[in-house]
Amino acid sequence: MAAEGGGKETNEIKSQFTTREGVYKLLTHSEYSRPNRVPFNSQGSNPVKVSFVNVNDQSGNGDRICFNVGRELYFYIYKGVRKAADLSKPIDKRIYKGTQPTCHDFNPLTATAESVSLLVGFSAGQVQLIDPIKKETSKLFNEERLIDKSRVTCVRWVPGSESLFLVAHSSGSMYLYNVENTCGTTAPHYQLLKQGENYAVHTCKSKSARNPLLRWTVGEGALNEFAFSPDGKFLACASQDGYLRVFGFDAAELHGTMKSYFGGLLCVCWSPDGRYIVAGGEDDLVTVWSFSDCRVIARGHGHKSWVSVVAFDHCTTSVEDGDLPAEFSGSDEDFFEQIHFSAGRDRANSAQSRLSKRNSTDSRPVSVTYRFGSVGQDTQLCLWDLTEDILFPHLPLSRTRTHTNVMSATSPPTTGQTTTTTTTLTSTTNTSGTNGKDVCNSSSSGNPANSLQGSLPRSNSLPQASNPVGGSTPNSHTGSSGSSSNNSSSSTTTATTTKGNSIIDSALIATGVSKFATLSIHDSRKERHEKDHKRNHSMGHISSKSSDKLNQLTSSRTTKADTVKTLGTTLCPRMEDVPLLEPLVCKKIAHERLTVLIFLEDCLVTACQEGFVCTWARPGKVGLLSSQNNPANSPSGTVV
């Protein structure tokens, strides 16, 4: 359970933690880093990021890992829980001059044992397409920085495409590229294609095909991260202005929005079935947003500083069949027609479709537990369970069950059986939270956990009626509820997506220019300000006594008018208006701020700013050889 830690415990680095499904253990021999294993001096550098891909190697060891540390980029065979990491033999190593890699993404569709397509974004705004196996530099996009001069914050291949990719910058703009097109020798000219509330999409005016195809301008300030939905049809954007915006990608229609409690949003991810989005940021919270209802359904409080990464655990998320009503025929609302995967982008198996299909808002015959995790600048890893008492608070208590998959393989349930069984959601979806790699291919199922009769389950959530921890609302906002209650129309803008109305097919887009450059800790905040944040901005210190101080601090990030407009609406509910989750696990696992969290089938992977990529074996999955590595001399690598 959650360990808040006190005294000496707070500074202890944990090497294992326990959940209901068992013990997760840190595999010290599976640590990936620079070959010399020396901690990286991270001051002023870009966050360490990790990407995975499977090349379908016949030997059964097809996993590959890429990570950046400072000016360096490494590409290794990833041995996971099976064997110790051999850092003396990277497949490829590159050292960049004048710029630093900031993010990267593999294309899983084109990956083979002989070739992989890896996109790398840089601090000066360029994007490079390389093949670390063939060691060929294919193309450099935005080479002259005519398209955007600001730092690349996120780069992703468009799901289901071998040639299209999307790039976000700290300018607040996103650009759609085609690997087959050139970028031109002059700055692109744009034509407005679509405009909505705080966003615009432009197409590139050109007689011949050139990049970018489209330009999106989203919100104000940096666009910190975006994530495609599991079916590839929707795009969730987390921005420095504190807004989560969800778009229908092909039609560029705004589906819905959410506002952080305060500060910018730094990270975002989708649940494996596309039903929920989790975002984290500078309010130290994780916020759960319902896609179908376009509203915040829960917040999680466990971090003591900014949340840098959120990710769903597709292997532990589970669905439990209840007694199906006689009239239930599987027919769902239009939402499920949107969510269901088209033939061209079908990357979900039957279990995933089953969860999305049966988890209906009208008839709720299933009990669902979503597991997700978060890591932050407080060096802590938190695991969270999103349970049915949170998702469906009006159900009878006897219907609520909380459990997670215990990773034990049993026979699948018989069709039509009325007794309660558990089926584990398995997925081959390339969700953004796993950086293009999902390896949960088994069809394991777990035994149901003990149901707590007559009371709420161990859902790690605080009762909605009680006074939530850290839930006191600043006094100056209290009087704004009446005036802001009528502003809900701005919070849920429903997209009227017309079939076939694809902006990618019709024209090539881009849009206006945003005002702020990158918002990195070392660039924009002094050490003294960081201490003020940890002392005063953390949710654990929000109380009625500190509300005046909190008001002063929040006003430096968002205008009072904006706060009054959104707080207390569905866009940004008050703390006491939504359930407050407590973490299942909350452990300090590193010395420097954490920048990576990826869930794989046998393990979960974390990384910190010192450049250490750690593997945590799932319960019962420890199969590591005890051989120690002899770090050899570092290869010369490729200097770019």
Secondary structure, DSSP 8 states (H G I E B T S, - for coil): ------GGGGG---SEEEETTEEEEEEEEEEE--TT------TT-----EEEEE---TTS--EEEEEEETTEEEEEE--TTTS---TT--SEEEE-SSS-EEEEEE-TTT--SS---EEEEETTS-EEEEETTTTEEEEEESTTSSS--S-EEEEEE-TT-SSEEEEEETTSEEEEEETTSB--SS--EEEEEEEETTEEEEEEE-SS-BS-SEEEEESSS-EEEEEE-TTSSEEEEEETTSEEEEEETTTTEEEEEEE-SSS-EEEEEE-TTSSEEEEEETTSEEEEEETTTTEEEEEEE--SS-EEEEEE-TTT-EEEE----TT--S---HHHHHHS--GGG----HHHHHHHHH--SSS--EEEEEEEEEEETTSEEEEEEE-HHHHSTTS-GGG---------------TT--S--EEE--B----GGGTT---B------------TTS--S-SB--SSS--TT----HHHHTTHHHHGGGGGGT-------TT--HHHH--B-----S-----HHHH--HHHHHHIIIIISGGG-SGGGHHHHHHHHHTTS-HHHHHHHBTBTTB--GGGS-EE--SEEEE--SS-EEEEEE-SSEEEEEETTS-EEEEE-TT-----------------EE-
